Amino acid sequence: MNAMQYAQKAVDLFVFPDSYIRVKELMESDTASLDDIAEVILLDPVLTSKLLKLANSAVYRLPYQVESVSKALLVLGKSQLYNLVVSIAVSSACSKLTSSAVDLERFWEQSVNAALIAKYLANFCGLRQPDRLYVAGLLHNIGELVVMQQAPESAASCQNYTDEIKPWQLQQTILGFTYAACGAELLNLWQLPDSIVEPLARQHSTQFNASEPDVLISYLAVRLALANQHPDLYSVKTLVDPFVLELLHLEQADLIKAIDFCNTEGLFILSVLNPRISTIY
C-alpha cells in the first residue's frame, strides 16, 4: 500500500469528539459569533478543561489568568483557539490507540517536544500565527500511528534506526514512503488547513528557501526533537544543515534555548494532552 491508502484506511480509526466537529463548523462559518463557539466548547468538559490549561500555560505567556472560554477566545482569537482545539481533538483520538509494536511513550514525548520547539522558534522568528507550527510539530509523526494500527510489524521495524540511518530514511526503505507523507495525506482527509499540512508534509525537504520559513522551522523542530530524544544517537550538529540557521538568522544558542523550553514545558503539555502517558514520568 502507498501513503494515501494507509491514510484512507485510518480515517475510521481516529474518532474525533463531536464537539470538535461542531467547533470546526462554527469556526468556518461567516455568521457564527464567539459566543456561539464558546457555548459548544462548554458542552464538552474535557475539551474546556484542557483548553484553559493550555491557554494558561507558559506556551502562551498571557499577562493574566484566563478563567473562561469566552475570555480565551477574546485574548487568543479564533485562529489560535482553533489550533488549540485541533491539537486537543487529535491527541484525544490518538490516545485511544494501543499497541506493543511502537514505543508510545517515545512517540508522545517526541511529538510534544517538536510542537514546543516549533512554537518557540516561530515566535522567535516573528512568524504570524505560530500556533499552526505547534500543531504541525505535534502531528509531525502521526503517520507512525497509522502504520502501527495496520502493519504493526513494519512499524516495529521502522524503529530500528541508527546513527547512520535516520528514521525517515528507514521508513522510506521499509514502507516506500515516510511517516510525514502518510501523515500529510491523513491531515488532508481531515481537511486541516494547508498552513498546517504543508510544513508537516515537507519536514524532510532539503530544498531550503528563505521565503518558506514555516517549512524551515518544521525541519528544525523535527530534528531538534529527535536529537533531544536520542542524545546517544544524534546531535543537533549532525542532523541540522547550518544553511537553515543562516536563512532564519538563528544561532546555535537559539536552538539550545528552544530545546530548553521544550524540556521545561514538555511534561505539563504531555500531562494535558495525554495524561495516561505522562503518569510514567
C-alpha positions, 0 to 999 in steps of 0.5 A, a space after each residue: 500500500 502507498 501513503 494515501 491508502 494507509 491514510 484512507 484506511 485510518 480515517 475510521 480509526 481516529 474518532 474525533 469528539 463531536 464537539 470538535 466537529 461542531 467547533 470546526 463548523 462554527 469556526 468556518 462559518 461567516 455568521 457564527 459569533 464567539 459566543 456561539 463557539 464558546 457555548 459548544 466548547 462548554 458542552 464538552 468538559 474535557 475539551 474546556 478543561 484542557 483548553 484553559 490549561 493550555 491557554 494558561 500555560 507558559 506556551 502562551 505567556 498571557 499577562 493574566 489568568 484566563 478563567 473562561 472560554 469566552 475570555 480565551 477566545 477574546 485574548 487568543 482569537 479564533 485562529 489560535 483557539 482553533 489550533 488549540 482545539 485541533 491539537 486537543 481533538 487529535 491527541 484525544 483520538 490518538 490516545 485511544 490507540 494501543 499497541 506493543 509494536 511502537 514505543 508510545 511513550 517515545 512517540 508522545 514525548 517526541 511529538 510534544 517536544 517538536 510542537 514546543 520547539 516549533 512554537 518557540 522558534 516561530 515566535 522567535 522568528 516573528 512568524 504570524 500565527 505560530 500556533 499552526 507550527 505547534 500543531 504541525 510539530 505535534 502531528 509531525 509523526 502521526 503517520 507512525 500511528 497509522 502504520 502501527 494500527 495496520 502493519 504493526 510489524 513494519 512499524 516495529 521495524 521502522 524503529 530500528 534506526 541508527 546513527 547512520 540511518 535516520 528514521 525517515 530514511 528507514 521508513 522510506 526503505 521499509 514502507 516506500 514512503 515516510 511517516 510525514 507523507 502518510 501523515 500529510 495525506 491523513 491531515 488532508 482527509 481531515 481537511 486541516 488547513 494547508 498552513 498546517 499540512 504543508 510544513 508537516 508534509 515537507 519536514 524532510 525537504 532539503 530544498 531550503 528557501 528563505 521565503 518558506 520559513 514555516 517549512 524551515 522551522 518544521 525541519 528544525 523542530 523535527 530534528 531538534 526533537 529527535 536529537 533531544 530524544 536520542 542524545 546517544 544517537 544524534 546531535 543537533 550538529 549532525 542532523 541540522 544543515 547550518 544553511 537553515 540557521 543562516 536563512 532564519 538568522 538563528 544561532 546555535 544558542 537559539 536552538 539550545 534555548 528552544 530545546 530548553 523550553 521544550 524540556 521545561 514545558 514538555 511534561 505539563 503539555 504531555 500531562 494535558 494532552 495525554 495524561 495516561 502517558 505522562 503518569 510514567 514520568 
